[in-house]
Amino acid sequence: MPGRALYLLVVSGQVAVDGQVLGAGDAAAISACTSLEVTAREAAYVMLADVGV
């Protein structure tokens, strides 16, 4: 959606975001995508926010 982006924060654990591994405290800013794959590599909590840009 134009003018929108996602912000993903790994609160604890470890996840892979489209194949890129992120650990606790890591974050990803995501824009201009039509799909996103988030896979837990171990027990994890993540926060995903939809933000305007």
MARTORFI-727601 format. One record per residue: residue number from 1; residue in one letter; z, y negated, x of N, C-alpha, C, CB in turn. Coordinates in steps of 0.02 Angstrom, whole numbers. Atoms other than C-alpha are relative to their C-alpha. Glycine has a CB too. Layout:
BEGIN
<r n="NUM" res="A" n_z="Z" n_y="Y" n_x="X" ca_z="Z" ca_y="Y" ca_x="X" c_z="Z" c_y="Y" c_x="X" cb_z="Z" cb_y="Y" cb_x="X"/>
...
END
This chain:
BEGIN
<r n="1" res="M" n_z="0" n_y="59" n_x="42" ca_z="0" ca_y="0" ca_x="0" c_z="0" c_y="-62" c_x="45" cb_z="61" cb_y="0" cb_x="-48"/>
<r n="2" res="P" n_z="2" n_y="61" n_x="-41" ca_z="-47" ca_y="-169" ca_x="76" c_z="65" c_y="-39" c_x="-3" cb_z="-59" cb_y="-44" cb_x="-22"/>
<r n="3" res="G" n_z="-60" n_y="40" n_x="-2" ca_z="100" ca_y="-273" ca_x="132" c_z="64" c_y="40" c_x="-1" cb_z="1" cb_y="-47" cb_x="-56"/>
<r n="4" res="R" n_z="-60" n_y="-43" n_x="1" ca_z="220" ca_y="-124" ca_x="137" c_z="2" c_y="40" c_x="64" cb_z="-1" cb_y="46" cb_x="-63"/>
<r n="5" res="A" n_z="-9" n_y="-43" n_x="-58" ca_z="291" ca_y="-21" ca_x="279" c_z="63" c_y="42" c_x="-12" cb_z="6" cb_y="-42" cb_x="66"/>
<r n="6" res="L" n_z="-59" n_y="-42" n_x="3" ca_z="421" ca_y="114" ca_x="304" c_z="39" c_y="-7" c_x="65" cb_z="-18" cb_y="74" cb_x="-13"/>
<r n="7" res="Y" n_z="-43" n_y="0" n_x="-58" ca_z="569" ca_y="112" ca_x="422" c_z="44" c_y="61" c_x="-5" cb_z="42" cb_y="-67" cb_x="6"/>
<r n="8" res="L" n_z="-38" n_y="-62" n_x="1" ca_z="647" ca_y="280" ca_x="464" c_z="51" c_y="-2" c_x="57" cb_z="-47" cb_y="62" cb_x="7"/>
<r n="9" res="L" n_z="-54" n_y="-2" n_x="-49" ca_z="815" ca_y="290" ca_x="554" c_z="32" c_y="69" c_x="-2" cb_z="53" cb_y="-55" cb_x="-15"/>
<r n="10" res="V" n_z="-35" n_y="-64" n_x="-5" ca_z="888" ca_y="454" ca_x="616" c_z="74" c_y="-15" c_x="11" cb_z="-29" cb_y="45" cb_x="59"/>
<r n="11" res="V" n_z="-72" n_y="14" n_x="-3" ca_z="1074" ca_y="439" ca_x="579" c_z="34" c_y="53" c_x="44" cb_z="30" cb_y="-1" cb_x="-71"/>
<r n="12" res="S" n_z="-28" n_y="-53" n_x="-41" ca_z="1119" ca_y="609" ca_x="653" c_z="-50" c_y="58" c_x="1" cb_z="69" cb_y="24" cb_x="-27"/>
<r n="13" res="G" n_z="44" n_y="-57" n_x="-6" ca_z="1031" ca_y="766" ca_x="711" c_z="-65" c_y="-17" c_x="35" cb_z="-15" cb_y="29" cb_x="-68"/>
<r n="14" res="Q" n_z="65" n_y="8" n_x="-33" ca_z="850" ca_y="782" ca_x="764" c_z="-55" c_y="18" c_x="-50" cb_z="-5" cb_y="43" cb_x="64"/>
<r n="15" res="V" n_z="57" n_y="-12" n_x="44" ca_z="687" ca_y="770" ca_x="667" c_z="-65" c_y="-12" c_x="39" cb_z="3" cb_y="-46" cb_x="-62"/>
<r n="16" res="A" n_z="66" n_y="15" n_x="-26" ca_z="502" ca_y="770" ca_x="705" c_z="-37" c_y="-40" c_x="-53" cb_z="-40" cb_y="66" cb_x="20"/>
<r n="17" res="V" n_z="39" n_y="43" n_x="45" ca_z="398" ca_y="631" ca_x="626" c_z="-72" c_y="4" c_x="23" cb_z="26" cb_y="-75" cb_x="0"/>
<r n="18" res="D" n_z="70" n_y="-13" n_x="-19" ca_z="215" ca_y="682" ca_x="628" c_z="-4" c_y="27" c_x="71" cb_z="-41" cb_y="-64" cb_x="-7"/>
<r n="19" res="G" n_z="1" n_y="-33" n_x="-65" ca_z="256" ca_y="787" ca_x="782" c_z="39" c_y="-35" c_x="55" cb_z="-69" cb_y="7" cb_x="22"/>
<r n="20" res="Q" n_z="-38" n_y="37" n_x="-51" ca_z="354" ca_y="653" ca_x="877" c_z="74" c_y="11" c_x="-14" cb_z="-18" cb_y="-76" cb_x="-1"/>
<r n="21" res="V" n_z="-71" n_y="-17" n_x="9" ca_z="535" ca_y="707" ca_x="904" c_z="43" c_y="-63" c_x="8" cb_z="21" cb_y="54" cb_x="52"/>
<r n="22" res="L" n_z="-48" n_y="56" n_x="0" ca_z="671" ca_y="580" ca_x="862" c_z="70" c_y="29" c_x="-6" cb_z="-15" cb_y="-50" cb_x="-57"/>
<r n="23" res="G" n_z="-69" n_y="-21" n_x="3" ca_z="858" ca_y="601" ca_x="889" c_z="44" c_y="-53" c_x="-31" cb_z="25" cb_y="18" cb_x="69"/>
<r n="24" res="A" n_z="-48" n_y="46" n_x="30" ca_z="1014" ca_y="517" ca_x="823" c_z="-4" c_y="-69" c_x="34" cb_z="72" cb_y="27" cb_x="7"/>
<r n="25" res="G" n_z="5" n_y="68" n_x="-25" ca_z="999" ca_y="328" ca_x="841" c_z="-72" c_y="-23" c_x="10" cb_z="36" cb_y="-6" cb_x="64"/>
<r n="26" res="D" n_z="71" n_y="19" n_x="-7" ca_z="809" ca_y="332" ca_x="857" c_z="-27" c_y="-23" c_x="-68" cb_z="-43" cb_y="60" cb_x="26"/>
<r n="27" res="A" n_z="30" n_y="25" n_x="61" ca_z="699" ca_y="244" ca_x="730" c_z="-76" c_y="-4" c_x="9" cb_z="28" cb_y="-70" cb_x="-18"/>
<r n="28" res="A" n_z="72" n_y="7" n_x="-1" ca_z="516" ca_y="230" ca_x="683" c_z="-21" c_y="-49" c_x="-54" cb_z="-36" cb_y="69" cb_x="-11"/>
<r n="29" res="A" n_z="30" n_y="45" n_x="48" ca_z="421" ca_y="90" ca_x="599" c_z="-69" c_y="28" c_x="-15" cb_z="-3" cb_y="-75" cb_x="27"/>
<r n="30" res="I" n_z="62" n_y="-33" n_x="20" ca_z="275" ca_y="160" ca_x="500" c_z="-38" c_y="-45" c_x="-47" cb_z="15" cb_y="69" cb_x="-34"/>
<r n="31" res="S" n_z="42" n_y="40" n_x="44" ca_z="131" ca_y="65" ca_x="424" c_z="-71" c_y="28" c_x="3" cb_z="0" cb_y="-76" cb_x="20"/>
<r n="32" res="A" n_z="71" n_y="-21" n_x="3" ca_z="-51" ca_y="95" ca_x="376" c_z="-9" c_y="75" c_x="3" cb_z="-38" cb_y="-32" cb_x="56"/>
<r n="33" res="C" n_z="10" n_y="-72" n_x="4" ca_z="-29" ca_y="279" ca_x="337" c_z="-1" c_y="21" c_x="-73" cb_z="57" cb_y="38" cb_x="39"/>
<r n="34" res="T" n_z="4" n_y="-25" n_x="68" ca_z="-67" ca_y="381" ca_x="183" c_z="43" c_y="62" c_x="-10" cb_z="-72" cb_y="16" cb_x="-18"/>
<r n="35" res="S" n_z="-45" n_y="-58" n_x="4" ca_z="44" ca_y="531" ca_x="225" c_z="46" c_y="-1" c_x="60" cb_z="-40" cb_y="67" cb_x="-5"/>
<r n="36" res="L" n_z="-50" n_y="-2" n_x="-53" ca_z="196" ca_y="566" ca_x="331" c_z="35" c_y="67" c_x="-5" cb_z="50" cb_y="-60" cb_x="-6"/>
<r n="37" res="E" n_z="-36" n_y="-63" n_x="-1" ca_z="274" ca_y="731" ca_x="383" c_z="63" c_y="-7" c_x="42" cb_z="-45" cb_y="57" cb_x="28"/>
<r n="38" res="V" n_z="-64" n_y="3" n_x="-34" ca_z="458" ca_y="733" ca_x="428" c_z="31" c_y="70" c_x="-4" cb_z="48" cb_y="-54" cb_x="-31"/>
<r n="39" res="T" n_z="-27" n_y="-68" n_x="-3" ca_z="530" ca_y="900" ca_x="485" c_z="66" c_y="0" c_x="39" cb_z="-51" cb_y="48" cb_x="34"/>
<r n="40" res="A" n_z="-64" n_y="-5" n_x="-35" ca_z="712" ca_y="933" ca_x="529" c_z="-5" c_y="54" c_x="54" cb_z="58" cb_y="16" cb_x="-49"/>
<r n="41" res="R" n_z="-2" n_y="-48" n_x="-55" ca_z="729" ca_y="1018" ca_x="699" c_z="70" c_y="30" c_x="6" cb_z="-21" cb_y="-33" cb_x="66"/>
<r n="42" res="E" n_z="-69" n_y="-24" n_x="8" ca_z="916" ca_y="1039" ca_x="666" c_z="28" c_y="-39" c_x="-58" cb_z="43" cb_y="-11" cb_x="67"/>
<r n="43" res="A" n_z="-30" n_y="36" n_x="56" ca_z="1036" ca_y="981" ca_x="531" c_z="-2" c_y="-75" c_x="15" cb_z="74" cb_y="24" cb_x="-12"/>
<r n="44" res="A" n_z="10" n_y="71" n_x="-14" ca_z="1000" ca_y="796" ca_x="512" c_z="10" c_y="-42" c_x="-64" cb_z="-69" cb_y="-13" cb_x="29"/>
<r n="45" res="Y" n_z="-1" n_y="50" n_x="52" ca_z="1031" ca_y="641" ca_x="407" c_z="-48" c_y="-55" c_x="21" cb_z="72" cb_y="-28" cb_x="-13"/>
<r n="46" res="V" n_z="46" n_y="55" n_x="-14" ca_z="894" ca_y="510" ca_x="397" c_z="4" c_y="-51" c_x="-55" cb_z="-74" cb_y="26" cb_x="8"/>
<r n="47" res="M" n_z="4" n_y="53" n_x="49" ca_z="878" ca_y="344" ca_x="309" c_z="-73" c_y="-25" c_x="1" cb_z="51" cb_y="-59" cb_x="16"/>
<r n="48" res="L" n_z="69" n_y="22" n_x="6" ca_z="705" ca_y="295" ca_x="247" c_z="-1" c_y="-61" c_x="-46" cb_z="-46" cb_y="57" cb_x="-27"/>
<r n="49" res="A" n_z="3" n_y="62" n_x="39" ca_z="676" ca_y="116" ca_x="188" c_z="-72" c_y="-22" c_x="-9" cb_z="42" cb_y="-55" cb_x="34"/>
<r n="50" res="D" n_z="65" n_y="30" n_x="16" ca_z="523" ca_y="42" ca_x="103" c_z="9" c_y="-76" c_x="7" cb_z="-26" cb_y="21" cb_x="-72"/>
<r n="51" res="V" n_z="-11" n_y="71" n_x="-14" ca_z="507" ca_y="-136" ca_x="170" c_z="-65" c_y="-39" c_x="-6" cb_z="30" cb_y="-9" cb_x="70"/>
<r n="52" res="G" n_z="58" n_y="44" n_x="1" ca_z="389" ca_y="-282" ca_x="145" c_z="-14" c_y="-25" c_x="71" cb_z="11" cb_y="-60" cb_x="-48"/>
<r n="53" res="V" n_z="18" n_y="27" n_x="-66" ca_z="294" ca_y="-346" ca_x="296" c_z="-36" c_y="-65" c_x="-7" cb_z="-43" cb_y="50" cb_x="39"/>
END
